[in-house]
């Protein structure tokens, strides 16, 4: 009887460990209440809000010496108050839970890369000026299975970047902030 209980307990513990190792959800995974549409870019008096972020393991951006089994993820979302889009790439999603990851553009070695950002507000259009590197940091909470868990995760960004602004043919470059805590869902 004691041996049976020991074997059942040991089997249950091993099954639980195997389930977590396989990337299945547990209580630490998920969006942890992050809103679906709270990523705000503010520039020159205009505000662009993005939401509906989804992630896909696409291996679109990498870093030298990436460990086996870690695949970069791409995040995409839409402007909730306009027709813009945002695309991010994260080379090491396995390190996002640690926070304080650098922001950059596609041409950088940053840990969170802003690949594309465009939108419209106040009769002007805005696009990222990728010739100037963003500043600031980002991180996440609830990242499991290298960002591919069905529970998703919460992404936090707090930085600055430069945007090209076009207001009916009058063009300039303006500083902007990018801030927010937002839910990221797994893209199928």
Sine and cosine of phi, psi and omega as CSV:
sin_phi,cos_phi,sin_psi,cos_psi,sin_omega,cos_omega
0.00,0.00,-0.72,0.69,0.01,-1.00
-0.91,0.41,-0.64,0.76,0.02,-1.00
-0.89,0.45,-0.65,0.76,0.02,-1.00
-0.89,0.45,-0.69,0.72,0.00,-1.00
-0.90,0.43,-0.66,0.75,0.04,-1.00
-0.87,0.49,-0.72,0.69,0.00,-1.00
-0.90,0.44,-0.65,0.76,0.01,-1.00
-0.91,0.41,-0.71,0.71,0.00,-1.00
-0.89,0.46,-0.70,0.71,0.02,-1.00
-0.90,0.44,-0.68,0.73,0.02,-1.00
-0.89,0.45,-0.68,0.73,0.01,-1.00
-0.90,0.44,-0.67,0.74,0.02,-1.00
-0.90,0.43,-0.68,0.73,0.03,-1.00
-0.91,0.41,-0.64,0.76,0.04,-1.00
-0.89,0.45,-0.66,0.75,0.03,-1.00
-0.89,0.46,-0.69,0.73,0.03,-1.00
-0.90,0.43,-0.64,0.77,0.02,-1.00
-0.92,0.40,-0.62,0.78,0.02,-1.00
-0.89,0.46,-0.71,0.70,0.02,-1.00
-0.91,0.41,-0.65,0.76,0.01,-1.00
-0.90,0.43,-0.51,0.86,0.00,-1.00
-0.97,0.23,-0.12,0.99,0.06,-1.00
1.00,-0.09,0.25,0.97,0.03,-1.00
-0.96,0.27,0.44,-0.90,-0.08,-1.00
-0.92,0.39,0.55,-0.84,0.22,-0.97
-0.64,-0.77,-0.08,-1.00,-0.08,-1.00
-0.90,0.43,-0.38,0.92,-0.01,-1.00
-0.99,0.16,-0.27,0.96,0.00,-1.00
-1.00,0.05,0.46,-0.89,0.15,-0.99
0.87,-0.50,-0.04,-1.00,-0.13,-0.99
-0.99,0.13,-0.19,0.98,0.07,-1.00
0.75,0.66,0.66,0.75,0.07,-1.00
0.99,0.17,0.12,0.99,0.02,-1.00
-0.90,0.43,0.66,-0.75,0.01,-1.00
-0.94,0.35,0.44,-0.90,-0.04,-1.00
-0.98,0.19,-0.17,0.99,-0.13,-0.99
-0.54,-0.84,0.86,0.51,-0.07,-1.00
-0.75,-0.66,0.55,0.83,0.10,-1.00
-0.99,-0.16,0.92,-0.40,-0.15,-0.99
-0.92,-0.39,0.77,-0.64,0.12,-0.99
-0.92,-0.40,0.86,-0.50,-0.02,-1.00
-0.89,-0.45,0.78,-0.63,-0.04,-1.00
-0.51,-0.86,0.81,-0.58,0.11,-0.99
0.79,0.61,0.63,0.77,0.00,-1.00
1.00,0.06,-0.16,0.99,0.01,-1.00
-0.99,-0.15,0.51,-0.86,0.02,-1.00
-0.80,-0.60,0.78,-0.62,0.08,-1.00
-0.91,-0.42,0.79,-0.61,0.01,-1.00
-0.92,-0.39,0.74,-0.68,-0.03,-1.00
-0.89,-0.46,0.50,-0.87,0.02,-1.00
-0.38,-0.92,-0.11,-0.99,0.01,-1.00
0.90,0.44,0.54,0.84,-0.02,-1.00
-0.93,0.37,0.71,-0.70,0.07,-1.00
-0.79,-0.62,0.48,-0.88,0.00,-1.00
-0.89,-0.46,0.50,-0.87,0.01,-1.00
-0.57,-0.82,0.76,-0.65,0.09,-1.00
-0.97,0.26,0.99,-0.15,-0.13,-0.99
-0.89,-0.46,-0.17,0.99,-0.02,-1.00
0.82,0.57,0.63,0.77,-0.03,-1.00
-0.99,0.14,-0.36,0.93,0.03,-1.00
-0.61,-0.79,0.69,-0.73,-0.05,-1.00
-0.73,-0.68,0.24,-0.97,0.11,-0.99
-0.84,-0.54,0.49,-0.87,0.07,-1.00
-0.86,0.52,0.60,-0.80,0.07,-1.00
0.96,0.28,0.43,0.90,0.01,-1.00
-0.90,0.44,0.67,-0.74,0.01,-1.00
-0.93,0.36,0.45,-0.89,0.08,-1.00
-0.86,0.51,0.64,-0.76,0.04,-1.00
1.00,0.03,-0.20,0.98,0.04,-1.00
-0.99,-0.11,0.86,-0.51,-0.01,-1.00
-0.88,-0.48,0.73,-0.69,0.01,-1.00
-0.89,0.45,0.47,-0.88,0.02,-1.00
-0.89,-0.45,0.54,-0.84,0.10,-0.99
-0.95,-0.32,0.69,-0.72,0.05,-1.00
-0.91,-0.41,0.69,-0.73,0.05,-1.00
-0.73,-0.68,0.58,-0.81,0.05,-1.00
-0.46,-0.89,0.14,-0.99,-0.05,-1.00
-0.86,-0.50,0.46,-0.89,0.10,-0.99
-0.94,0.34,0.82,-0.58,-0.05,-1.00
-0.99,0.16,-0.35,0.94,-0.01,-1.00
-0.91,-0.42,0.49,0.87,0.00,-1.00
0.03,-1.00,-0.34,-0.94,-0.08,-1.00
-0.94,-0.34,0.28,0.96,-0.05,-1.00
-0.98,0.18,0.10,-0.99,0.00,-1.00
-0.63,-0.78,0.39,-0.92,0.12,-0.99
-0.72,-0.69,0.66,-0.76,0.06,-1.00
-0.74,-0.68,0.78,-0.62,0.04,-1.00
-0.85,-0.53,0.42,-0.91,0.12,-0.99
-0.73,-0.68,0.71,-0.70,-0.05,-1.00
-0.84,-0.54,0.96,-0.29,-0.06,-1.00
-0.90,0.44,-0.62,0.78,-0.09,-1.00
-0.85,-0.53,0.96,0.28,0.01,-1.00
-0.89,0.47,-0.34,0.94,0.02,-1.00
-0.93,0.37,-0.24,0.97,0.00,-1.00
-0.96,-0.29,0.02,1.00,-0.06,-1.00
-0.89,0.45,-0.62,0.79,-0.04,-1.00
-0.87,0.49,-0.32,0.95,0.01,-1.00
-0.97,0.26,-0.27,0.96,0.00,-1.00
0.93,0.36,-0.04,-1.00,0.06,-1.00
0.80,0.60,0.69,0.72,0.05,-1.00
-1.00,-0.08,0.66,-0.75,-0.09,-1.00
-0.94,0.34,0.55,-0.84,0.10,-1.00
-0.99,-0.13,0.55,-0.83,0.04,-1.00
-0.32,-0.95,-0.20,-0.98,0.04,-1.00
-0.93,-0.37,-0.06,-1.00,-0.05,-1.00
-0.86,0.51,-0.51,0.86,-0.07,-1.00
-1.00,0.02,0.03,1.00,-0.06,-1.00
-0.99,-0.14,0.06,-1.00,0.11,-0.99
-0.97,-0.24,0.36,0.93,-0.04,-1.00
-0.90,0.43,0.34,-0.94,-0.05,-1.00
-1.00,0.08,-0.34,0.94,0.16,-0.99
-0.75,-0.66,0.90,-0.44,-0.10,-1.00
-0.94,-0.33,0.79,-0.61,0.09,-1.00
-1.00,0.03,0.97,-0.26,-0.07,-1.00
-0.99,0.17,-0.70,0.71,-0.01,-1.00
-0.51,-0.86,0.61,-0.79,0.11,-0.99
-0.48,-0.88,0.85,-0.53,0.07,-1.00
-0.53,-0.85,0.43,-0.90,0.00,-1.00
-0.09,-1.00,-0.01,-1.00,-0.01,-1.00
-0.66,-0.75,0.62,-0.79,0.07,-1.00
-0.29,-0.96,0.53,-0.85,0.05,-1.00
0.77,0.64,0.71,0.71,0.02,-1.00
0.88,0.48,0.38,0.92,0.05,-1.00
-0.80,-0.60,0.43,-0.90,0.14,-0.99
-0.94,-0.33,0.48,-0.88,-0.04,-1.00
-0.74,-0.67,0.66,-0.75,0.12,-0.99
-0.66,-0.75,0.50,-0.86,0.00,-1.00
-0.91,0.41,0.65,-0.76,0.13,-0.99
-1.00,-0.02,1.00,-0.08,-0.11,-0.99
-0.97,0.26,-0.04,1.00,0.07,-1.00
-0.98,0.17,-0.24,0.97,0.00,-1.00
-0.89,-0.46,0.82,-0.57,-0.07,-1.00
-0.95,0.31,0.69,-0.72,0.11,-0.99
-0.91,0.42,0.30,-0.95,0.10,-0.99
-0.88,-0.48,0.25,-0.97,0.07,-1.00
0.97,-0.26,-0.15,-0.99,-0.09,-1.00
-0.65,-0.76,0.17,-0.99,0.07,-1.00
-0.48,-0.88,0.18,-0.98,0.03,-1.00
-0.18,-0.98,-0.20,-0.98,-0.03,-1.00
-0.44,-0.90,0.21,-0.98,0.08,-1.00
-0.71,-0.70,0.65,-0.76,0.08,-1.00
0.99,0.13,0.29,0.96,0.02,-1.00
-0.97,0.23,0.84,-0.54,0.07,-1.00
-0.75,-0.67,0.39,-0.92,0.02,-1.00
0.80,0.61,0.67,0.74,0.02,-1.00
0.82,0.57,0.61,0.79,0.07,-1.00
1.00,0.10,0.14,0.99,-0.04,-1.00
-0.93,-0.36,0.11,0.99,0.00,-1.00
-0.92,0.39,0.60,-0.80,-0.03,-1.00
-0.87,0.49,-0.38,0.93,0.00,-1.00
-0.96,0.27,-0.23,0.97,-0.04,-1.00
0.96,0.28,-0.32,-0.95,0.03,-1.00
-0.31,-0.95,0.14,-0.99,0.03,-1.00
-0.96,-0.29,0.81,-0.59,0.01,-1.00
-0.97,-0.24,0.71,-0.71,0.07,-1.00
-0.89,-0.46,0.77,-0.64,0.08,-1.00
-0.78,-0.63,0.61,-0.79,0.07,-1.00
-0.48,-0.88,0.99,-0.13,-0.07,-1.00
-0.39,-0.92,-0.12,-0.99,0.03,-1.00
-0.74,-0.67,0.47,-0.88,0.04,-1.00
-0.43,-0.90,0.15,-0.99,0.04,-1.00
-0.95,-0.32,0.68,-0.73,0.03,-1.00
-0.86,-0.50,0.61,-0.79,0.16,-0.99
-1.00,0.07,0.79,-0.61,-0.04,-1.00
-0.92,-0.40,0.69,-0.73,0.05,-1.00
-0.78,-0.63,0.94,-0.35,0.02,-1.00
-0.92,-0.39,1.00,-0.06,0.01,-1.00
0.80,0.60,0.69,0.72,0.05,-1.00
1.00,-0.09,-0.26,0.97,0.09,-1.00
-1.00,0.05,0.91,-0.41,-0.13,-0.99
-0.91,-0.41,0.63,-0.78,0.11,-0.99
-0.39,-0.92,-0.03,-1.00,0.05,-1.00
-0.86,-0.52,0.74,-0.67,-0.06,-1.00
-0.79,-0.61,0.56,-0.83,0.10,-1.00
-0.95,0.30,0.52,-0.85,-0.01,-1.00
-0.63,-0.78,0.37,-0.93,0.14,-0.99
-0.94,-0.35,0.49,-0.87,0.11,-0.99
-0.78,-0.63,0.89,-0.45,-0.10,-0.99
-0.58,-0.81,0.52,-0.86,0.14,-0.99
0.50,-0.87,0.30,-0.95,0.13,-0.99
-0.88,-0.48,0.85,-0.53,-0.16,-0.99
-0.64,-0.77,0.59,-0.81,0.05,-1.00
-0.95,0.30,0.65,-0.76,0.07,-1.00
-0.85,-0.52,0.85,-0.53,0.01,-1.00
-0.99,-0.15,0.45,-0.89,0.07,-1.00
-0.96,0.29,0.75,-0.66,0.07,-1.00
-1.00,0.03,0.72,-0.70,0.01,-1.00
-1.00,-0.07,0.00,0.00,0.00,0.00
